[in-house]
Amino acid sequence: MRRFLQDNGLSLSFLAIFLLSLIGQSVAGWFDENEQLAEHGQVAVSYGHFVTSSSFLVDVAENWQSEFLQFFLFIFATVWLIQRGSPESKKPGHAGPGTRKEQRMGRFARAGSPRWSAAGGVREWAYANSLLIVMGAVFLLSWFAQSLGGMAALNEQNAQHGQAALTWLEYIVAPDFWNRTLQNWQSEFLAVGAMVTLSIYLRQQGSSQSKPVGASHAATAEEST
Amino acid sequence: MTDDADTGRSDSRAAHAEHPSMHDRARFILFWAWMVLIFGGLAVMITLPLAGR
């Protein structure tokens, strides 16, 4: 058990703080919702009602989509683009998917290589791009979830003000959808760009996301070891 | 074994080496737990608004 915790500390600790944050968000959102209902002289809703409501789900989904878009773009961009000096980048001159030998694919697979890395055809292609495919799928599905939840929440507000309901096609070009979308995207792109650039000159001793403290500013990830 | 003689960790490493599949399985379960969490969450976030919540 102790060995399991030591070997998997990164994923387990993020799982724990994710769950705690989600519970915190749901409780704070529930209080906020009931305060607003009270201001309008309406009856408070139960916790169960709130966490299954579109107004809560759209807030969760809009953050999920932007996080998965961030990783999707970062994984894709780091195949093709280089940032000299950054530990997040491959070495200059190594842009692109790499050779089959470098990637240990097909006949270059070794003992312990995943079976699909040498499976050939569609399976090998799918496995070679599986991280990007899954991140992209989660981004698209959570963006779709945001659009559904956002439409339902906006239509509920519109109904209270005697306004007509929007269809899904009308909602996905509405300001509310793009305001929710872009306010999350801008912060993700800022954070990724900052991480790539700041890590050229700044260090964190012991972190896999940093170059060694004594590495040259010009050294890119693989050159700095 | 000799590498670990100074640290006294040789016994524990030998014990772990006897059960590598147990740790592989635990890591595999952790991977699928994250996948279920993510795709389960997505299923909830898509189905509830469609069901009129």
Interface residues (C-beta under 8 A of the other chain):
Chain A: R3 F4 D7 N8 S11 L12 L15 T52 S53 S54 L57 V60 A61 W64 V138 L141 S142 F144 A145 L148 G149 M151 A152
Chain B: H16 H23 A26 R27 L30 A33 W34 L37 I38 F39 G41 L42 V44 M45 I46 L48 P49 L50 G52 R53
